[in-house]
Amino acid sequence: MAWALLLTVALAVFVLLLARTEPGDYGASAAAASTLVAALCVALVVGCVAVASRMYGPRRAVLLAAAVGVLFGVVAVLTKIVMHMLIEGGVRTLLTTPALYVLVLMGAAATLLQQSAFHAGALQVSVPTMLVLEPVVAVLLGAVVLGEHLDVSGFEAVALMIAIVAMAAATVALGRDEGAYEEELEATTAGRSA
């Protein structure tokens, strides 16, 4: 419970500090760049899924959850771009750009993969991984693709770094605890059947 509480607080601090980012370029150049970045992220996701297909238990759940976190991070950036296109250019402009269709495909793939991650292992393993990676990937892509930037200094910068370290530590601890529990359960089951 302590690790889950730490993860929740750290994630809240991370999101609250990042809620004040300055807008970037959501126009056509961002749409083209986001499509390229989406393709690179899909390659990373395919790699995670390929490795996960050869594993079981907590490792499989973490790999699938990592893939989901990356996909939902890309979906967040694509959503910003699609909404900007709708507001600035209208429905006709939106329907003639690939960003909308990439968004729909990636959103559907992320949702299906998320269900696979939930079934691969305990929720204690997959959910924290997804919760941490999605905003981190979205922020990184927002900075790289859209040119968004966060103006933090002093205490806010320190709080942001502490939140990132706490999120990573809590995610690892929750996954490790669940992995140890599953190994203990398998050893007990094997001992009874022998």
N, CA, C and O atoms as a DFTB+ gen file, in Angstrom:
776 C
 N C O
     1  1       0.821      -1.206       0.000
     2  2       0.000       0.000       0.000
     3  2       0.859       1.261       0.000
     4  3       0.522       2.260      -0.637
     5  1       1.974       1.195       0.727
     6  2       2.837       2.381       0.806
     7  2       3.397       2.737      -0.569
     8  3       3.451       3.910      -0.937
     9  1       3.816       1.711      -1.333
    10  2       4.352       1.977      -2.672
    11  2       3.260       2.521      -3.596
    12  3       3.510       3.422      -4.396
    13  1       2.067       1.977      -3.484
    14  2       0.960       2.462      -4.320
    15  2       0.619       3.912      -3.966
    16  3       0.344       4.715      -4.858
    17  1       0.634       4.246      -2.698
    18  2       0.368       5.616      -2.266
    19  2       1.465       6.561      -2.765
    20  3       1.174       7.656      -3.248
    21  1       2.729       6.135      -2.648
    22  2       3.841       6.942      -3.144
    23  2       3.708       7.186      -4.641
    24  3       3.933       8.301      -5.110
    25  1       3.343       6.147      -5.394
    26  2       3.170       6.290      -6.838
    27  2       2.062       7.298      -7.152
    28  3       2.214       8.136      -8.042
    29  1       0.968       7.216      -6.434
    30  2      -0.162       8.118      -6.666
    31  2       0.222       9.571      -6.400
    32  3      -0.090      10.454      -7.198
    33  1       0.894       9.818      -5.286
    34  2       1.293      11.187      -4.936
    35  2       2.317      11.716      -5.944
    36  3       2.211      12.854      -6.404
    37  1       3.307      10.888      -6.285
    38  2       4.339      11.323      -7.232
    39  2       3.742      11.616      -8.605
    40  3       4.123      12.591      -9.254
    41  1       2.817      10.782      -9.043
    42  2       2.163      11.004     -10.335
    43  2       1.332      12.291     -10.313
    44  3       1.304      13.032     -11.296
    45  1       0.660      12.551      -9.192
    46  2      -0.126      13.777      -9.065
    47  2       0.780      15.013      -9.127
    48  3       0.444      15.995      -9.789
    49  1       1.918      14.966      -8.443
    50  2       2.866      16.089      -8.480
    51  2       3.382      16.286      -9.898
    52  3       3.447      17.414     -10.386
    53  1       3.746      15.199     -10.557
    54  2       4.257      15.250     -11.927
    55  2       3.238      15.911     -12.856
    56  3       3.588      16.813     -13.617
    57  1       1.992      15.471     -12.798
    58  2       0.954      16.000     -13.682
    59  2       0.630      17.455     -13.340
    60  3       0.450      18.271     -14.244
    61  1       0.555      17.790     -12.054
    62  2       0.246      19.171     -11.666
    63  2       1.336      20.139     -12.123
    64  3       1.032      21.238     -12.585
    65  1       2.587      19.745     -12.000
    66  2       3.674      20.615     -12.447
    67  2       3.686      20.761     -13.960
    68  3       4.039      21.818     -14.483
    69  1       3.303      19.707     -14.662
    70  2       3.333      19.743     -16.116
    71  2       2.078      20.337     -16.718
    72  3       2.014      20.555     -17.928
    73  1       1.090      20.599     -15.900
    74  2      -0.157      21.175     -16.414
    75  2       0.050      22.609     -16.892
    76  3      -0.825      23.177     -17.546
    77  1       1.189      23.188     -16.574
    78  2       1.449      24.569     -16.953
    79  2       2.446      24.682     -18.102
    80  3       3.132      25.697     -18.220
    81  1       2.536      23.679     -18.935
    82  2       3.441      23.779     -20.075
    83  2       2.918      24.815     -21.054
    84  3       1.713      25.047     -21.161
    85  1       3.849      25.428     -21.763
    86  2       3.459      26.405     -22.773
    87  2       3.171      25.683     -24.071
    88  3       3.885      24.747     -24.431
    89  1       2.116      26.110     -24.791
    90  2       1.737      25.422     -26.029
    91  2       2.855      25.440     -27.057
    92  3       3.695      26.339     -27.086
    93  1       2.834      24.418     -27.896
    94  2       3.819      24.317     -28.959
    95  2       3.177      24.517     -30.314
    96  3       2.140      25.169     -30.438
    97  1       3.804      23.947     -31.329
    98  2       3.327      24.052     -32.709
    99  2       2.465      22.833     -33.013
   100  3       2.981      21.723     -33.140
   101  1       1.155      23.034     -33.129
   102  2       0.252      21.920     -33.390
   103  2      -0.177      21.856     -34.846
   104  3      -1.100      21.115     -35.186
   105  1       0.471      22.614     -35.703
   106  2       0.077      22.700     -37.106
   107  2       0.519      21.517     -37.942
   108  3       0.811      20.441     -37.420
   109  1       0.563      21.731     -39.251
   110  2       0.839      20.661     -40.213
   111  2       2.211      20.051     -40.019
   112  3       2.375      18.841     -40.178
   113  1       3.215      20.875     -39.675
   114  2       4.558      20.319     -39.482
   115  2       4.573      19.376     -38.289
   116  3       5.262      18.356     -38.308
   117  1       3.814      19.714     -37.251
   118  2       3.729      18.832     -36.089
   119  2       3.012      17.541     -36.446
   120  3       3.363      16.476     -35.939
   121  1       2.012      17.623     -37.313
   122  2       1.285      16.419     -37.718
   123  2       2.210      15.476     -38.474
   124  3       2.174      14.266     -38.248
   125  1       3.028      16.005     -39.356
   126  2       3.967      15.160     -40.102
   127  2       5.006      14.568     -39.167
   128  3       5.324      13.382     -39.256
   129  1       5.536      15.391     -38.271
   130  2       6.541      14.903     -37.316
   131  2       5.936      13.862     -36.384
   132  3       6.583      12.866     -36.060
   133  1       4.702      14.086     -35.952
   134  2       4.082      13.131     -35.030
   135  2       3.830      11.790     -35.709
   136  3       3.903      10.745     -35.062
   137  1       3.536      11.811     -36.997
   138  2       3.347      10.553     -37.718
   139  2       4.653       9.773     -37.761
   140  3       4.650       8.551     -37.614
   141  1       5.769      10.468     -37.961
   142  2       7.082       9.818     -37.959
   143  2       7.406       9.267     -36.578
   144  3       7.851       8.127     -36.447
   145  1       7.180      10.082     -35.542
   146  2       7.444       9.635     -34.181
   147  2       6.532       8.464     -33.819
   148  3       6.960       7.527     -33.144
   149  1       5.281       8.516     -34.266
   150  2       4.355       7.411     -34.010
   151  2       4.883       6.128     -34.626
   152  3       4.773       5.060     -34.024
   153  1       5.459       6.223     -35.830
   154  2       6.020       5.037     -36.478
   155  2       7.193       4.489     -35.677
   156  3       7.327       3.274     -35.534
   157  1       8.040       5.364     -35.154
   158  2       9.167       4.916     -34.326
   159  2       8.675       4.263     -33.029
   160  3       9.211       3.246     -32.588
   161  1       7.646       4.867     -32.432
   162  2       7.090       4.301     -31.204
   163  2       6.432       2.950     -31.470
   164  3       6.496       2.048     -30.635
   165  1       5.804       2.814     -32.629
   166  2       5.197       1.528     -32.984
   167  2       6.279       0.456     -33.088
   168  3       6.057      -0.682     -32.676
   169  1       7.443       0.802     -33.632
   170  2       8.546      -0.153     -33.706
   171  2       8.969      -0.579     -32.301
   172  3       9.225      -1.760     -32.067
   173  1       9.045       0.359     -31.373
   174  2       9.378       0.035     -29.983
   175  2       8.312      -0.866     -29.370
   176  3       8.628      -1.825     -28.667
   177  1       7.052      -0.551     -29.641
   178  2       5.937      -1.345     -29.113
   179  2       5.976      -2.766     -29.673
   180  3       5.790      -3.733     -28.935
   181  1       6.215      -2.888     -30.964
   182  2       6.291      -4.218     -31.583
   183  2       7.420      -5.023     -30.949
   184  3       7.271      -6.223     -30.718
   185  1       8.543      -4.374     -30.668
   186  2       9.651      -5.061     -29.988
   187  2       9.251      -5.552     -28.611
   188  3       9.556      -6.688     -28.246
   189  1       8.570      -4.711     -27.837
   190  2       8.104      -5.109     -26.496
   191  2       7.146      -6.288     -26.576
   192  3       7.242      -7.230     -25.790
   193  1       6.231      -6.233     -27.523
   194  2       5.249      -7.307     -27.666
   195  2       5.929      -8.598     -28.112
   196  3       5.571      -9.679     -27.644
   197  1       6.907      -8.497     -29.014
   198  2       7.614      -9.691     -29.480
   199  2       8.371     -10.365     -28.336
   200  3       8.343     -11.589     -28.204
   201  1       9.038      -9.575     -27.522
   202  2       9.762     -10.148     -26.377
   203  2       8.771     -10.689     -25.356
   204  3       8.992     -11.758     -24.787
   205  1       7.676      -9.962     -25.115
   206  2       6.671     -10.393     -24.135
   207  2       6.028     -11.711     -24.530
   208  3       5.637     -12.493     -23.664
   209  1       5.915     -11.966     -25.830
   210  2       5.273     -13.208     -26.272
   211  2       6.096     -14.442     -25.887
   212  3       5.575     -15.557     -25.891
   213  1       7.357     -14.250     -25.560
   214  2       8.217     -15.365     -25.152
   215  2       8.335     -15.479     -23.631
   216  3       9.061     -16.339     -23.134
   217  1       7.642     -14.637     -22.901
   218  2       7.735     -14.619     -21.441
   219  2       6.370     -14.903     -20.828
   220  3       5.361     -15.015     -21.524
   221  1       6.373     -15.014     -19.512
   222  2       5.120     -15.212     -18.792
   223  2       5.203     -14.500     -17.448
   224  3       6.280     -14.104     -17.004
   225  1       4.056     -14.346     -16.817
   226  2       3.998     -13.756     -15.488
   227  2       4.287     -12.267     -15.476
   228  3       3.940     -11.550     -16.415
   229  1       4.929     -11.801     -14.401
   230  2       5.160     -10.367     -14.228
   231  2       6.001      -9.731     -15.337
   232  3       5.756      -8.587     -15.718
   233  1       6.975     -10.454     -15.849
   234  2       7.809      -9.880     -16.919
   235  2       6.982      -9.596     -18.170
   236  3       7.129      -8.554     -18.809
   237  1       6.123     -10.532     -18.497
   238  2       5.248     -10.333     -19.662
   239  2       4.315      -9.139     -19.438
   240  3       4.119      -8.315     -20.331
   241  1       3.746      -9.062     -18.236
   242  2       2.830      -7.964     -17.916
   243  2       3.540      -6.617     -17.993
   244  3       2.967      -5.649     -18.494
   245  1       4.775      -6.536     -17.507
   246  2       5.518      -5.275     -17.534
   247  2       5.838      -4.869     -18.969
   248  3       5.698      -3.699     -19.327
   249  1       6.264      -5.816     -19.787
   250  2       6.586      -5.486     -21.175
   251  2       5.345      -5.021     -21.941
   252  3       5.401      -4.045     -22.689
   253  1       4.243      -5.714     -21.751
   254  2       3.008      -5.290     -22.420
   255  2       2.539      -3.938     -21.891
   256  3       2.069      -3.097     -22.657
   257  1       2.667      -3.731     -20.590
   258  2       2.270      -2.446     -20.007
   259  2       3.169      -1.317     -20.505
   260  3       2.698      -0.200     -20.717
   261  1       4.446      -1.596     -20.692
   262  2       5.356      -0.583     -21.249
   263  2       4.918      -0.203     -22.661
   264  3       4.916       0.972     -23.026
   265  1       4.552      -1.196     -23.436
   266  2       4.064      -0.931     -24.792
   267  2       2.802      -0.082     -24.752
   268  3       2.644       0.839     -25.554
   269  1       1.910      -0.387     -23.827
   270  2       0.665       0.380     -23.687
   271  2       0.967       1.818     -23.267
   272  3       0.375       2.757     -23.799
   273  1       1.881       1.993     -22.319
   274  2       2.240       3.339     -21.877
   275  2       2.788       4.190     -23.013
   276  3       2.459       5.370     -23.131
   277  1       3.627       3.582     -23.850
   278  2       4.173       4.302     -25.003
   279  2       3.049       4.662     -25.973
   280  3       2.971       5.796     -26.446
   281  1       2.180       3.694     -26.267
   282  2       1.088       3.966     -27.210
   283  2       0.159       5.071     -26.715
   284  3      -0.216       5.959     -27.481
   285  1      -0.210       5.019     -25.441
   286  2      -1.098       6.056     -24.924
   287  2      -0.400       7.413     -24.854
   288  3      -1.063       8.444     -24.969
   289  1       0.915       7.438     -24.671
   290  2       1.661       8.691     -24.743
   291  2       1.588       9.297     -26.133
   292  3       1.410      10.506     -26.286
   293  1       1.728       8.447     -27.151
   294  2       1.603       8.906     -28.532
   295  2       0.172       9.365     -28.805
   296  3      -0.040      10.379     -29.471
   297  1      -0.795       8.631     -28.299
   298  2      -2.209       9.003     -28.483
   299  2      -2.480      10.381     -27.878
   300  3      -3.229      11.167     -28.457
   301  1      -1.889      10.683     -26.734
   302  2      -2.090      11.994     -26.107
   303  2      -1.590      13.118     -27.013
   304  3      -2.260      14.139     -27.170
   305  1      -0.411      12.926     -27.605
   306  2       0.146      13.956     -28.489
   307  2      -0.691      14.082     -29.763
   308  3      -0.977      15.188     -30.222
   309  1      -1.078      12.940     -30.325
   310  2      -1.905      12.973     -31.532
   311  2      -3.258      13.628     -31.265
   312  3      -3.799      14.310     -32.135
   313  1      -3.797      13.429     -30.086
   314  2      -5.074      14.041     -29.730
   315  2      -4.955      15.569     -29.729
   316  3      -5.850      16.265     -30.208
   317  1      -3.842      16.087     -29.187
   318  2      -3.630      17.540     -29.217
   319  2      -3.598      18.049     -30.649
   320  3      -4.206      19.071     -30.967
   321  1      -2.896      17.340     -31.502
   322  2      -2.761      17.769     -32.895
   323  2      -4.108      17.709     -33.611
   324  3      -4.478      18.638     -34.329
   325  1      -4.834      16.620     -33.414
   326  2      -6.131      16.455     -34.074
   327  2      -7.111      17.533     -33.618
   328  3      -7.834      18.095     -34.441
   329  1      -7.144      17.822     -32.343
   330  2      -8.058      18.860     -31.848
   331  2      -7.668      20.240     -32.385
   332  3      -8.536      21.053     -32.705
   333  1      -6.373      20.498     -32.483
   334  2      -5.921      21.767     -33.060
   335  2      -6.374      21.871     -34.517
   336  3      -6.858      22.919     -34.946
   337  1      -6.216      20.790     -35.271
   338  2      -6.629      20.800     -36.679
   339  2      -8.132      21.018     -36.809
   340  3      -8.582      21.730     -37.707
   341  1      -8.895      20.418     -35.933
   342  2     -10.349      20.588     -35.975
   343  2     -10.739      22.040     -35.691
   344  3     -11.590      22.603     -36.379
   345  1     -10.121      22.636     -34.690
   346  2     -10.446      24.015     -34.316
   347  2      -9.982      25.008     -35.385
   348  3     -10.709      25.935     -35.742
   349  1      -8.773      24.803     -35.883
   350  2      -8.197      25.758     -36.837
   351  2      -8.705      25.559     -38.268
   352  3      -8.967      26.537     -38.968
   353  1      -8.846      24.313     -38.707
   354  2      -9.171      24.069     -40.109
   355  2     -10.539      23.495     -40.375
   356  3     -10.978      23.449     -41.525
   357  1     -11.213      23.060     -39.349
   358  2     -12.537      22.488     -39.535
   359  2     -12.491      20.995     -39.843
   360  3     -11.429      20.375     -39.897
   361  1     -13.665      20.457     -40.039
   362  2     -13.821      19.016     -40.248
   363  2     -13.155      18.567     -41.544
   364  3     -12.523      17.511     -41.584
   365  1     -13.293      19.357     -42.595
   366  2     -12.713      18.972     -43.893
   367  2     -11.189      18.804     -43.787
   368  3     -10.638      17.820     -44.281
   369  1     -10.524      19.747     -43.155
   370  2      -9.066      19.659     -42.973
   371  2      -8.719      18.438     -42.137
   372  3      -7.777      17.708     -42.448
   373  1      -9.478      18.224     -41.084
   374  2      -9.221      17.092     -40.202
   375  2      -9.333      15.759     -40.942
   376  3      -8.497      14.874     -40.762
   377  1     -10.351      15.620     -41.760
   378  2     -10.577      14.358     -42.467
   379  2      -9.563      14.089     -43.576
   380  3      -9.453      12.958     -44.050
   381  1      -8.828      15.107     -43.992
   382  2      -7.855      14.922     -45.075
   383  2      -6.423      14.756     -44.575
   384  3      -5.496      14.692     -45.382
   385  1      -6.226      14.685     -43.267
   386  2      -4.875      14.500     -42.726
   387  2      -4.737      13.114     -42.112
   388  3      -5.702      12.570     -41.574
   389  1      -3.539      12.542     -42.192
   390  2      -3.348      11.200     -41.642
   391  2      -3.369      11.144     -40.117
   392  3      -3.566      10.071     -39.547
   393  1      -3.169      12.287     -39.440
   394  2      -3.092      12.277     -37.979
   395  2      -4.348      11.690     -37.345
   396  3      -4.253      10.945     -36.370
   397  1      -5.518      12.011     -37.878
   398  2      -6.776      11.484     -37.327
   399  2      -6.817       9.965     -37.416
   400  3      -7.201       9.294     -36.458
   401  1      -6.429       9.431     -38.546
   402  2      -6.517       7.986     -38.760
   403  2      -5.446       7.238     -37.963
   404  3      -5.679       6.131     -37.476
   405  1      -4.278       7.855     -37.838
   406  2      -3.228       7.263     -36.993
   407  2      -3.701       7.252     -35.546
   408  3      -3.477       6.278     -34.827
   409  1      -4.351       8.325     -35.116
   410  2      -4.882       8.412     -33.751
   411  2      -5.889       7.295     -33.481
   412  3      -5.814       6.625     -32.451
   413  1      -6.811       7.098     -34.388
   414  2      -7.835       6.061     -34.214
   415  2      -7.193       4.675     -34.151
   416  3      -7.529       3.874     -33.279
   417  1      -6.281       4.393     -35.062
   418  2      -5.616       3.081     -35.076
   419  2      -4.794       2.849     -33.813
   420  3      -4.851       1.775     -33.214
   421  1      -4.033       3.860     -33.414
   422  2      -3.195       3.695     -32.225
   423  2      -4.024       3.604     -30.956
   424  3      -3.670       2.866     -30.036
   425  1      -5.117       4.341     -30.895
   426  2      -5.998       4.250     -29.729
   427  2      -6.622       2.871     -29.602
   428  3      -6.702       2.317     -28.506
   429  1      -7.064       2.317     -30.729
   430  2      -7.639       0.967     -30.707
   431  2      -6.582      -0.070     -30.336
   432  3      -6.843      -0.964     -29.531
   433  1      -5.396       0.049     -30.919
   434  2      -4.315      -0.899     -30.611
   435  2      -3.913      -0.812     -29.142
   436  3      -3.671      -1.834     -28.500
   437  1      -3.841       0.406     -28.612
   438  2      -3.473       0.582     -27.207
   439  2      -4.508      -0.046     -26.280
   440  3      -4.154      -0.671     -25.280
   441  1      -5.769       0.118     -26.608
   442  2      -6.827      -0.453     -25.769
   443  2      -6.798      -1.971     -25.793
   444  3      -6.940      -2.610     -24.750
   445  1      -6.618      -2.553     -26.963
   446  2      -6.532      -4.019     -27.057
   447  2      -5.301      -4.549     -26.329
   448  3      -5.375      -5.554     -25.622
   449  1      -4.182      -3.877     -26.503
   450  2      -2.951      -4.302     -25.844
   451  2      -3.052      -4.127     -24.331
   452  3      -2.488      -4.911     -23.567
   453  1      -3.766      -3.106     -23.912
   454  2      -3.969      -2.891     -22.485
   455  2      -4.690      -4.078     -21.851
   456  3      -4.338      -4.513     -20.754
   457  1      -5.690      -4.594     -22.540
   458  2      -6.406      -5.760     -22.024
   459  2      -5.475      -6.976     -21.922
   460  3      -5.563      -7.753     -20.971
   461  1      -4.597      -7.133     -22.895
   462  2      -3.623      -8.228     -22.853
   463  2      -2.687      -8.063     -21.664
   464  3      -2.343      -9.043     -21.003
   465  1      -2.273      -6.825     -21.388
   466  2      -1.396      -6.582     -20.240
   467  2      -2.105      -6.902     -18.936
   468  3      -1.496      -7.444     -18.014
   469  1      -3.390      -6.571     -18.851
   470  2      -4.148      -6.879     -17.642
   471  2      -4.250      -8.386     -17.420
   472  3      -4.213      -8.850     -16.280
   473  1      -4.378      -9.152     -18.504
   474  2      -4.505     -10.603     -18.387
   475  2      -3.167     -11.305     -18.209
   476  3      -3.135     -12.456     -17.776
   477  1      -2.070     -10.644     -18.531
   478  2      -0.752     -11.285     -18.477
   479  2      -0.242     -11.477     -17.060
   480  3       0.554     -12.382     -16.811
   481  1      -0.675     -10.661     -16.146
   482  2      -0.192     -10.754     -14.767
   483  2      -1.063      -9.908     -13.868
   484  3      -2.100      -9.389     -14.282
   485  1      -0.626      -9.782     -12.640
   486  2      -1.397      -9.020     -11.660
   487  2      -1.452      -7.545     -12.048
   488  3      -0.522      -7.011     -12.652
   489  1      -2.541      -6.910     -11.695
   490  2      -2.710      -5.487     -11.988
   491  2      -1.662      -4.637     -11.275
   492  3      -1.333      -3.542     -11.731
   493  1      -1.140      -5.140     -10.159
   494  2      -0.097      -4.423      -9.438
   495  2       1.137      -4.220     -10.300
   496  3       1.913      -3.295     -10.059
   497  1       1.329      -5.054     -11.282
   498  2       2.501      -4.963     -12.152
   499  2       2.204      -4.076     -13.351
   500  3       2.980      -3.174     -13.664
   501  1       1.092      -4.326     -14.020
   502  2       0.829      -3.630     -15.279
   503  2       0.329      -2.202     -15.096
   504  3       0.766      -1.308     -15.821
   505  1      -0.558      -1.968     -14.166
   506  2      -1.166      -0.642     -14.030
   507  2      -0.137       0.437     -13.672
   508  3      -0.126       1.482     -14.322
   509  1       0.732       0.231     -12.664
   510  2       1.715       1.285     -12.376
   511  2       2.624       1.598     -13.567
   512  3       2.958       2.757     -13.812
   513  1       3.013       0.574     -14.292
   514  2       3.884       0.796     -15.450
   515  2       3.189       1.668     -16.480
   516  3       3.787       2.602     -17.014
   517  1       1.929       1.368     -16.759
   518  2       1.166       2.172     -17.708
   519  2       0.978       3.600     -17.213
   520  3       1.144       4.558     -17.968
   521  1       0.629       3.732     -15.933
   522  2       0.348       5.049     -15.366
   523  2       1.569       5.959     -15.389
   524  3       1.437       7.173     -15.550
   525  1       2.740       5.386     -15.231
   526  2       3.957       6.183     -15.231
   527  2       4.404       6.512     -16.647
   528  3       4.744       7.658     -16.940
   529  1       4.405       5.528     -17.518
   530  2       4.946       5.741     -18.858
   531  2       4.091       6.670     -19.717
   532  3       4.632       7.466     -20.485
   533  1       2.798       6.584     -19.603
   534  2       1.931       7.385     -20.481
   535  2       2.202       8.889     -20.352
   536  3       2.429       9.536     -21.374
   537  1       2.191       9.480     -19.144
   538  2       2.464      10.922     -19.090
   539  2       3.914      11.265     -19.404
   540  3       4.187      12.315     -19.985
   541  1       4.849      10.392     -19.027
   542  2       6.261      10.668     -19.314
   543  2       6.497      10.689     -20.819
   544  3       7.155      11.593     -21.334
   545  1       5.962       9.693     -21.527
   546  2       6.112       9.643     -22.986
   547  2       5.398      10.829     -23.626
   548  3       5.927      11.434     -24.558
   549  1       4.208      11.172     -23.141
   550  2       3.469      12.303     -23.696
   551  2       4.238      13.610     -23.523
   552  3       4.273      14.438     -24.434
   553  1       4.851      13.794     -22.358
   554  2       5.623      15.016     -22.109
   555  2       6.853      15.062     -23.015
   556  3       7.154      16.094     -23.614
   557  1       7.563      13.930     -23.110
   558  2       8.749      13.894     -23.974
   559  2       8.385      14.157     -25.431
   560  3       9.055      14.934     -26.112
   561  1       7.333      13.516     -25.904
   562  2       6.910      13.734     -27.284
   563  2       6.382      15.155     -27.488
   564  3       6.588      15.752     -28.545
   565  1       5.709      15.687     -26.484
   566  2       5.247      17.070     -26.577
   567  2       6.413      18.032     -26.744
   568  3       6.325      19.002     -27.497
   569  1       7.499      17.760     -26.042
   570  2       8.688      18.617     -26.162
   571  2       9.387      18.414     -27.497
   572  3       9.787      19.382     -28.143
   573  1       9.537      17.150     -27.917
   574  2      10.289      16.846     -29.139
   575  2       9.489      17.182     -30.392
   576  3      10.010      17.819     -31.307
   577  1       8.236      16.763     -30.440
   578  2       7.435      16.909     -31.652
   579  2       6.757      18.277     -31.729
   580  3       6.762      18.915     -32.781
   581  1       6.178      18.725     -30.623
   582  2       5.374      19.942     -30.649
   583  2       6.122      21.185     -30.182
   584  3       5.623      22.301     -30.327
   585  1       7.299      21.000     -29.630
   586  2       8.053      22.147     -29.149
   587  2       7.509      22.730     -27.860
   588  3       7.800      23.881     -27.537
   589  1       6.719      21.958     -27.113
   590  2       6.224      22.434     -25.819
   591  2       7.397      22.481     -24.847
   592  3       8.339      21.696     -24.960
   593  1       7.335      23.385     -23.915
   594  2       8.375      23.409     -22.901
   595  2       7.796      23.830     -21.557
   596  3       6.841      24.601     -21.457
   597  1       8.421      23.286     -20.553
   598  2       7.988      23.520     -19.182
   599  2       8.979      24.471     -18.544
   600  3      10.183      24.213     -18.521
   601  1       8.475      25.547     -18.039
   602  2       9.334      26.533     -17.401
   603  2       9.272      26.331     -15.891
   604  3       8.467      26.950     -15.196
   605  1      10.142      25.449     -15.399
   606  2      10.209      25.219     -13.958
   607  2      11.616      25.566     -13.490
   608  3      12.600      25.377     -14.204
   609  1      11.674      26.072     -12.286
   610  2      12.983      26.369     -11.710
   611  2      12.866      26.268     -10.199
   612  3      11.770      26.262      -9.638
   613  1      13.994      26.190      -9.572
   614  2      14.032      26.162      -8.117
   615  2      13.304      24.969      -7.528
   616  3      13.577      23.822      -7.885
   617  1      12.380      25.246      -6.626
   618  2      11.661      24.198      -5.920
   619  2      10.864      23.305      -6.862
   620  3      10.807      22.091      -6.663
   621  1      10.253      23.890      -7.880
   622  2       9.449      23.097      -8.821
   623  2      10.304      22.074      -9.564
   624  3       9.881      20.936      -9.767
   625  1      11.502      22.477      -9.965
   626  2      12.399      21.547     -10.666
   627  2      12.819      20.397      -9.755
   628  3      12.881      19.244     -10.180
   629  1      13.104      20.722      -8.512
   630  2      13.475      19.681      -7.540
   631  2      12.289      18.752      -7.300
   632  3      12.451      17.533      -7.263
   633  1      11.094      19.326      -7.136
   634  2       9.896      18.512      -6.914
   635  2       9.622      17.602      -8.106
   636  3       9.213      16.453      -7.934
   637  1       9.847      18.116      -9.316
   638  2       9.638      17.310     -10.522
   639  2      10.606      16.137     -10.569
   640  3      10.203      15.016     -10.882
   641  1      11.861      16.376     -10.267
   642  2      12.854      15.291     -10.273
   643  2      12.540      14.256      -9.189
   644  3      12.647      13.053      -9.430
   645  1      12.158      14.715      -8.013
   646  2      11.791      13.781      -6.935
   647  2      10.577      12.954      -7.351
   648  3      10.526      11.753      -7.086
   649  1       9.606      13.584      -7.997
   650  2       8.408      12.860      -8.444
   651  2       8.778      11.790      -9.460
   652  3       8.257      10.676      -9.397
   653  1       9.662      12.105     -10.390
   654  2      10.073      11.126     -11.402
   655  2      10.785       9.947     -10.751
   656  3      10.497       8.794     -11.073
   657  1      11.706      10.223      -9.843
   658  2      12.428       9.147      -9.150
   659  2      11.463       8.313      -8.316
   660  3      11.567       7.087      -8.292
   661  1      10.525       8.966      -7.629
   662  2       9.558       8.243      -6.801
   663  2       8.645       7.367      -7.657
   664  3       8.319       6.246      -7.265
   665  1       8.228       7.871      -8.828
   666  2       7.378       7.066      -9.717
   667  2       8.131       5.823     -10.185
   668  3       7.579       4.723     -10.190
   669  1       9.376       5.999     -10.574
   670  2      10.163       4.860     -11.036
   671  2      10.380       3.845      -9.912
   672  3      10.218       2.643     -10.122
   673  1      10.741       4.322      -8.732
   674  2      10.982       3.429      -7.604
   675  2       9.717       2.668      -7.207
   676  3       9.768       1.465      -6.951
   677  1       8.597       3.360      -7.156
   678  2       7.338       2.707      -6.771
   679  2       6.915       1.684      -7.809
   680  3       6.420       0.614      -7.454
   681  1       7.100       1.993      -9.079
   682  2       6.738       1.052     -10.136
   683  2       7.581      -0.211     -10.045
   684  3       7.056      -1.320     -10.142
   685  1       8.878      -0.047      -9.862
   686  2       9.771      -1.207      -9.735
   687  2       9.421      -2.013      -8.488
   688  3       9.357      -3.241      -8.541
   689  1       9.195      -1.332      -7.374
   690  2       8.878      -2.030      -6.127
   691  2       7.569      -2.805      -6.233
   692  3       7.489      -3.945      -5.775
   693  1       6.558      -2.209      -6.823
   694  2       5.286      -2.915      -6.971
   695  2       5.435      -4.144      -7.863
   696  3       4.873      -5.198      -7.564
   697  1       6.178      -4.020      -8.944
   698  2       6.416      -5.160      -9.828
   699  2       7.239      -6.240      -9.170
   700  3       6.966      -7.428      -9.343
   701  1       8.247      -5.837      -8.417
   702  2       9.121      -6.798      -7.738
   703  2       8.351      -7.561      -6.660
   704  3       8.497      -8.776      -6.529
   705  1       7.530      -6.841      -5.890
   706  2       6.736      -7.501      -4.847
   707  2       5.796      -8.537      -5.450
   708  3       5.659      -9.638      -4.917
   709  1       5.151      -8.191      -6.557
   710  2       4.224      -9.128      -7.197
   711  2       4.970     -10.320      -7.782
   712  3       4.490     -11.451      -7.707
   713  1       6.144     -10.073      -8.365
   714  2       6.944     -11.174      -8.925
   715  2       7.377     -12.144      -7.840
   716  3       7.332     -13.358      -8.035
   717  1       7.797     -11.615      -6.699
   718  2       8.207     -12.477      -5.582
   719  2       7.018     -13.278      -5.067
   720  3       7.166     -14.449      -4.719
   721  1       5.845     -12.661      -5.014
   722  2       4.649     -13.353      -4.552
   723  2       4.283     -14.502      -5.493
   724  3       3.944     -15.595      -5.038
   725  1       4.351     -14.254      -6.808
   726  2       4.021     -15.304      -7.778
   727  2       5.020     -16.457      -7.714
   728  3       4.624     -17.617      -7.825
   729  1       6.313     -16.159      -7.535
   730  2       7.311     -17.219      -7.414
   731  2       7.068     -18.060      -6.164
   732  3       7.201     -19.284      -6.195
   733  1       6.710     -17.395      -5.067
   734  2       6.411     -18.114      -3.824
   735  2       5.182     -18.997      -4.003
   736  3       5.158     -20.127      -3.517
   737  1       4.176     -18.501      -4.684
   738  2       2.961     -19.260      -4.931
   739  2       3.246     -20.475      -5.812
   740  3       2.717     -21.559      -5.565
   741  1       4.081     -20.298      -6.842
   742  2       4.446     -21.425      -7.712
   743  2       5.238     -22.478      -6.953
   744  3       5.034     -23.674      -7.160
   745  1       6.147     -22.044      -6.071
   746  2       6.934     -23.004      -5.285
   747  2       6.041     -23.770      -4.329
   748  3       6.238     -24.970      -4.141
   749  1       5.072     -23.116      -3.723
   750  2       4.127     -23.779      -2.819
   751  2       3.272     -24.777      -3.572
   752  3       3.030     -25.882      -3.086
   753  1       2.816     -24.400      -4.744
   754  2       1.982     -25.290      -5.562
   755  2       2.793     -26.494      -6.018
   756  3       2.293     -27.619      -6.004
   757  1       4.036     -26.271      -6.421
   758  2       4.902     -27.376      -6.850
   759  2       5.207     -28.307      -5.691
   760  3       5.280     -29.520      -5.881
   761  1       5.387     -27.761      -4.484
   762  2       5.655     -28.572      -3.292
   763  2       4.473     -29.447      -2.918
   764  3       4.671     -30.574      -2.466
   765  1       3.265     -28.969      -3.089
   766  2       2.072     -29.741      -2.771
   767  2       1.843     -30.875      -3.755
   768  3       1.385     -31.954      -3.382
   769  1       2.172     -30.615      -5.037
   770  2       1.928     -31.652      -6.043
   771  2       3.009     -32.731      -6.035
   772  3       2.816     -33.796      -6.622
   773  1       4.157     -32.473      -5.372
   774  2       5.249     -33.458      -5.355
   775  2       5.053     -34.549      -4.348
   776  3       5.895     -35.439      -4.231
